[in-house]
Amino acid sequence: MNMTSEELAWSKVLQDEQQQRDGNAPDFSKMWAAAAAEARPQRKLAIPVAVASAAIVAAITIGLLLANQQSYVDMDALMSSTSWSAPSDSLLPTHQIDIYREVPRLIESTEPLEGALL
């Protein structure tokens, strides 16, 4: 394949740029040491930040607990103004049966000594 002079010039420019970018790989031990040195200050900063955030959470929790101790309802007034009635009174108002104390007598379909009717 024949390349024009312009294509050859572009090929040369691209090869030169690629060679500059590739270069030599840096030494692994130097890169590891640089990464370790960069990571160390972050660890030292994490402990005070964690302690400060725990202190803030504790202060907010204590503040909320102290604020919730106030009662806006007078319990004596509430208990004296409320009344309770059995559920049967509201569920069966026409019959007035207390289903907790009165068990209705079931009419047997057969005589007790004769056995069940099948």
N, C-alpha and C positions, 0 to 999 in steps of 0.2 A: 504494500500500500504506500503510495507516494503522498508525502505530507507537503503542504505548501510552506513557504518561508514563515508565514504568520503563525501557522499551527506549530511549527518547530520552535518558534520564539515562545509561544504560550506553554509548550511542553517543558522547555528549559526553565521558565519562571516557576511552574508548578513543582518541578523536581527540586529546585532550589528551596522553595518554601517548605516542602515536605521534609527535606533534609534538616532545615533549621528547626522545625517543630519536633522531629524525632529526637535529634541530638543523642546524648548519652544518658542512660537512666541513672538517677542519683543512687548513692550507696544506701542500702536498706537500713543499716545501723544508724546512719545520720538521720534518716527520715523517722525512724522509730523514736529516737531520742528527742527529736523536735516535737513529735506528736505527744509524747509523754510529758514533756515540759509544758506544753500548751494545756494539757488536761489537768495538771496538778492544781493550779489556782481555782479551777471550777469546783473541785472537791472541797477545798478549804472554805469556799464561800457557801457551799450547800448546807453545812452543819449550822451556822448561825441563822441562815434563812429558815431552816426547819424549826429551830428553837423559837425563833420570833413568831413564826406562824402558829406554833402550838400554844404559845402564850396568848396570842390574840384570840384563838378559838376558845381557850379556857376563860378568858375575860368576858367574852361575849356570852358564853354558857352561864357563867355565874351571874352576870347581869340579867339574863332572861329568867333564871330561876328566882332571883330576888324580886323581879318585877311581877312574877306570876303568883306571889304569895298574897297579894291584895285580893280581897273578895268584894265584889260589887253586889252580891246578893245576900240579904240578911236571911240566914237559914231558919231562924225562929219564925220570922214573918212568913216565909214560904211554907213551912210545915203547918202553921196555924190556918193558912188561907186555902190549903188544898184538901180535897177529900178523895176517898177511894171507894169504889163500889165493885162488887164481884162482877166478873165478866158475864155471868149468867143473867144478871139483872139487866144488862144492856142488850145481850143477845136474845133473850127470851122475855121481853117486857110484858107480854100479855099473859103468860102462864105463871110468871113469878116463881119459877122452880130454881132452887139452888142445886145445881148439878153436883156440887162437891159434897153435900150432906144428904141429899135424898136420892136414893137409887130406885128407879122405877121397877116395879115388879113385872116381870115378863109373863105373859100368859102362855102356858105350856100347850103345845098342840096335841099332846097325848098324855095319858095317865103316867105318873112317875114310875110305877112299877112295870109297865108294859114295854118300855124301851122306846127308842127313837123312831119317828115316822119317816120312812124312806120314800 
